[in-house]
Amino acid sequence: MTEATQASPTARTPALPNKLPQVGTTIFTVMSALAAEHDAVNLGQGFPDFACDPALLDTVTEAMRAGHNQYPPMPGIRPLRAAVAAKIQALHGRQYDADTEITITAGATQAIITAILACVHPGDEVIVLDPCYDSYVPNIVLAGGRAVRVPLTPGSFRPDFARIGAAITARTRALIINSPHNPSATIWSAAEMRQLQALLAPTEILLISDEVYEHMVFDGAEHQSAARFAGLAARAFIVSSFGKTFHVTGWKVGTMAAPAALTAEFRKVHQFNVFTVNTPMQHGLASYLKDPAPYLRLPAFYQAKRDLFRQGLADTRLKLLPSAGSYFQCVDISAVSALNESDFCQWLTREVGVAAIPLSAFYGDGFDQRVVRLCFAKKDETLRAALERLRKL
């Protein structure tokens, strides 16, 4: 018996104070595990079940064979940064310097926490708009800040500027917005972005604009990026995601666009929490972006899936809420069940065979409005299989 395997009264694991005492297993993990256990159609977790464009895989393979397998520059390879800057200018009319204002990140989640760590100091407040993506608040806590939750208007999920304005204090460091919005599938209008610009104009508040679903905007609407509004762009960290746009969520490659002064602070943190990002993927994406058609076609691609799904849901007792952007569809369950959202989602998974996500999981106080979220970023046959089961409700 070695010394390492002998029992010893001094061999113990030290107690570790909990930095995130309110955080447990995410609802996405819980529902995906339940879906697997009951062989349910998983419309809970937001990722595609279909393949990306083979041409994109070819560009990455070519990059690996060409020897692009070592560390790239810390902010990302220049061809990709230049392609991102050109794309933003073409779509939104804002010129970003590829060298000093564009950074390639290890997905949007890393971009968001890096922005928060770069700008939030202990005691600072950050306004988040409930319901919101579940990484925002833990990121703020890790930075030593305090999340100030302001609800979007129940039912419509529109921003309530009176309440946002009332939440601003001398300690407010930043505000996080998300459009197209996860989980509600709403999009901010140009008028709302201008109203936000006017609200923030007299302040020193920074903006973190989560725009990962930027190319999933439907019915002829345009995505209103913070980059389109000079007063917002001047104070904004703008987050995007190649994973969402090109159906490769597992690659974890995103972007951050911000003015040079903000980017300099962002990169100070970026270089020490991830340093840099997958080299062949960067080269592959830079090559693939030479053709804008794949992302320009994306709204029509996802709108067709949304319409297929909504048409099928119309034959159920679930009440459809609008889906203006993202790849989510929210439904009101009031006519189907008296259960709360969380219990309904578990019942739906076990008994009907379709997994969904309760909107209450996106609220700090668990606000329950009898609405659940479904994801339609799935093969048409997957959506039809789910609809066949949902018609039994």
Summary of the structure (lengths in Angstrom):
residues: 393
radius of gyration: 21.8
end to end distance: 61.2
largest distance: 72.9
contacts: 1298
relative contact order: 0.17
helix: 42%
strand: 15%
